[in-house]
Every structure is written in C-alpha cells, then in structure tokens.
C-alpha cells in the first residue's frame, strides 16, 4: 500500500511540474502574440501614412487602366 501511495505522489509531482512548464510556455507565447499584434498595428498605421504615390501627388496620379 505504501508503494502505491509513493507512486501516486511521484506521478502527481510530475504532473504538477508539467503543468507549471505548460503555464510558463503559454504565458511566454501570449506575450509574443501581444508584441506581434502591436507591431502589426504599427505597420498598418505606417502603410496608411504613405502617399498614394512616392513620385506624384494625388492630383497628378493617373487613374488605373480599368477606368
């Protein structure tokens, strides 16, 4: 009986360690995702700030060929 209890305690400790490792991994990944979302928003804002054309103003811009 004592061996069974010891075995169960060992399994419990292994599972506890695994859960702690998984929690740390999930937290780390959540931080990375948050950072990447901020970077994407920054890039989107940067792209919106670009003029329609680098060489021409909006008045000089020719309409696309399908018009």
C-alpha positions as CSV (number, residue, x, y, z in Angstrom):
1,X,0.0,0.0,0.0
2,X,2.9,2.4,0.9
3,X,4.4,1.8,-2.6
4,X,1.2,2.7,-4.3
5,X,0.9,6.0,-2.4
6,X,4.5,6.8,-3.1
7,X,3.9,6.1,-6.8
8,X,0.8,8.3,-6.9
9,X,2.7,11.1,-5.2
10,X,5.5,10.8,-7.7
11,X,3.0,11.0,-10.6
12,X,1.3,13.9,-9.0
13,X,4.6,15.8,-8.7
14,X,5.5,15.1,-12.4
15,X,2.1,16.3,-13.5
16,X,2.5,19.4,-11.3
17,X,5.9,20.2,-13.0
18,X,4.4,19.6,-16.4
19,X,1.5,22.0,-15.7
20,X,4.0,24.7,-14.5
21,X,6.1,24.3,-17.6
22,X,3.0,24.5,-19.8
23,X,1.8,27.6,-18.0
24,X,5.1,29.3,-18.5
25,X,5.1,28.4,-22.2
26,X,1.5,29.7,-22.6
27,X,2.4,33.0,-20.8
28,X,5.5,33.4,-23.0
29,X,3.5,32.8,-26.2
30,X,0.8,35.3,-25.1
31,X,3.5,37.9,-24.6
32,X,4.9,37.3,-28.0
33,X,1.4,37.4,-29.6
34,X,0.7,40.8,-27.8
35,X,4.0,42.2,-29.1
36,X,3.3,41.0,-32.6
37,X,-0.2,42.5,-32.6
38,X,1.3,45.8,-31.6
39,X,3.9,45.6,-34.4
40,X,1.2,44.7,-37.0
41,X,-0.8,47.8,-35.8
42,X,2.3,50.0,-36.1
43,X,2.9,48.7,-39.6
44,X,-0.7,49.2,-40.7
45,X,-0.5,52.8,-39.4
46,X,2.7,53.3,-41.3
47,X,1.3,51.9,-44.5
48,X,-1.8,54.2,-44.2
49,X,0.5,57.2,-43.8
50,X,2.2,56.6,-47.2
51,X,1.1,58.8,-50.1
52,X,-0.7,57.0,-53.0
53,X,2.5,57.5,-55.0
54,X,6.0,58.4,-54.0
55,X,6.8,60.3,-57.2
56,X,3.5,62.1,-57.8
57,X,0.9,64.0,-55.8
58,X,-2.6,62.7,-55.6
59,X,-3.7,65.3,-58.2
60,X,-1.1,64.1,-60.7
61,X,-1.9,60.4,-60.1
62,X,-3.3,58.7,-63.2
63,X,-6.4,56.5,-62.8
64,X,-5.8,52.8,-63.1
65,X,-6.2,51.3,-66.7
66,X,-9.6,49.7,-66.0
67,X,-11.3,53.1,-65.7
